[in-house]
Amino acid sequence: HVQLVESGGGSVQVGGSLRLSCSVSGYTYNCIGWFRQVPGQEREGIAVNNREGTSTYYSDPVKGRFTISGDIAKNTLYLQMNSLKPEDTATYYCAAGRCRREWTPTGSVRRRPTLATREYNYWGQGTQVTVS
């Protein structure tokens, strides 16, 4: 039984920080990420990572402010969110799914995560983040 459980959401002032956690059980993920959704809008990928932590992508709105990381031993994913803005208010989800492939500068191949929600088939229930 695959389960992803997010925690760490809450209310924070503009400019503040929050750290979200996602505990994964029943599944050894290869690519995993954080997504968010505002009512009436499509869910968007904001930060994704491969299991090794060697390929990471961020959406432009969060680049430089959010950091994704993972603890393989704990099968847990994190999202450190700094310099929060009102437009970061959303329900945040973690999800695990398929990887693509990419070449590294040294000529090897590694798993490449994608920000596209359609590539993810296991989802958590979401945690609310409110910035005001």
C-alpha positions as CSV (number, residue, x, y, z in Angstrom):
1,H,0.0,0.0,0.0
2,V,1.6,3.2,-1.2
3,Q,1.2,6.2,1.1
4,L,2.6,9.7,0.9
5,V,1.8,11.9,3.9
6,E,2.7,15.6,4.0
7,S,3.2,17.7,7.1
8,G,4.5,21.1,8.1
9,G,2.0,23.4,6.5
10,G,0.5,26.3,8.4
11,S,0.1,30.1,8.4
12,V,3.1,32.3,8.2
13,Q,3.8,36.0,7.7
14,V,5.2,37.4,4.5
15,G,8.9,36.9,4.4
16,G,8.8,33.9,6.7
17,S,9.8,30.3,6.3
18,L,8.2,26.9,6.5
19,R,9.6,23.4,6.0
20,L,7.3,20.8,4.6
21,S,7.9,17.0,5.0
22,C,6.6,14.1,3.0
23,S,6.9,10.6,4.4
24,V,6.7,7.9,1.8
25,S,5.8,4.3,2.6
26,G,5.2,1.2,0.5
27,Y,7.1,2.5,-2.4
28,T,10.7,3.1,-3.4
29,Y,10.5,6.3,-5.4
30,N,12.9,7.2,-8.2
31,C,11.5,10.7,-9.0
32,I,9.5,12.7,-6.5
33,G,8.4,16.3,-6.1
34,W,6.4,19.0,-4.6
35,F,3.3,20.5,-6.3
36,R,0.8,23.1,-5.3
37,Q,-2.7,24.1,-6.2
38,V,-4.9,27.2,-5.7
39,P,-8.7,26.7,-5.9
40,G,-9.8,27.3,-9.4
41,Q,-6.3,26.8,-10.9
42,E,-4.4,23.8,-12.2
43,R,-2.0,22.0,-10.0
44,E,1.6,23.0,-10.8
45,G,4.9,21.4,-10.2
46,I,7.3,23.6,-8.2
47,A,10.3,21.4,-7.2
48,V,11.3,17.9,-8.2
49,N,14.2,15.7,-7.5
50,N,15.5,12.3,-8.4
51,R,16.2,9.7,-5.7
52,E,19.9,10.3,-5.8
53,G,19.5,14.0,-5.4
54,T,21.6,14.6,-8.6
55,S,18.9,16.2,-10.7
56,T,16.7,18.9,-9.4
57,Y,14.3,21.3,-11.1
58,Y,12.4,24.3,-9.8
59,S,9.6,26.3,-11.3
60,D,10.5,30.0,-11.9
61,P,8.2,31.4,-9.2
62,V,10.0,29.5,-6.4
63,K,13.6,29.3,-7.8
64,G,16.0,30.8,-5.3
65,R,13.6,30.7,-2.4
66,F,12.6,27.0,-2.1
67,T,14.9,24.0,-1.7
68,I,13.9,20.4,-2.2
69,S,15.8,17.6,-0.5
70,G,15.4,14.0,0.4
71,D,16.5,11.6,3.1
72,I,16.7,8.2,1.4
73,A,17.2,6.3,4.7
74,K,14.0,7.8,6.0
75,N,12.2,7.7,2.6
76,T,11.2,11.3,3.3
77,L,11.1,14.4,1.1
78,Y,11.5,17.9,2.3
79,L,10.7,21.4,1.0
80,Q,12.3,24.3,2.7
81,M,10.4,27.5,1.8
82,N,12.0,30.8,2.5
83,S,11.0,34.4,1.8
84,L,7.4,33.4,1.5
85,K,5.0,35.6,-0.5
86,P,1.2,35.8,-0.4
87,E,1.1,34.2,-3.9
88,D,2.7,31.1,-2.3
89,T,-0.6,30.5,-0.5
90,A,-1.9,27.1,-1.8
91,T,-2.4,23.5,-0.9
92,Y,1.0,21.7,-1.3
93,Y,1.2,18.1,-2.4
94,C,4.1,15.7,-2.7
95,A,4.0,13.1,-5.4
96,A,6.1,10.2,-6.7
97,G,6.2,9.1,-10.3
98,R,8.1,8.3,-13.5
99,C,11.5,9.7,-14.4
100,R,12.9,10.6,-17.8
101,R,16.5,10.3,-18.7
102,E,19.2,12.8,-19.3
103,W,22.8,12.9,-20.1
104,T,25.3,14.3,-17.5
105,P,28.3,16.4,-18.5
106,T,30.5,13.3,-18.0
107,G,28.5,11.3,-20.5
108,S,26.5,9.0,-18.1
109,V,22.8,8.8,-17.9
110,R,20.8,9.7,-14.9
111,R,17.1,9.9,-13.9
112,R,15.6,13.2,-14.7
113,P,12.5,14.3,-12.8
114,T,9.9,16.5,-14.5
115,L,7.6,19.3,-13.3
116,A,4.7,17.8,-15.3
117,T,1.9,16.5,-13.0
118,R,0.9,13.9,-15.5
119,E,4.1,11.9,-14.8
120,Y,3.2,11.4,-11.2
121,N,0.8,8.7,-10.1
122,Y,1.2,8.6,-6.3
123,W,0.0,11.6,-4.4
124,G,-0.3,12.7,-0.8
125,Q,-3.4,14.3,0.6
126,G,-2.0,17.8,0.7
127,T,-1.1,20.4,3.4
128,Q,-2.3,24.0,3.4
129,V,0.2,26.9,3.4
130,T,-1.2,30.4,4.0
131,V,1.0,33.4,3.7
132,S,-0.3,36.8,4.8
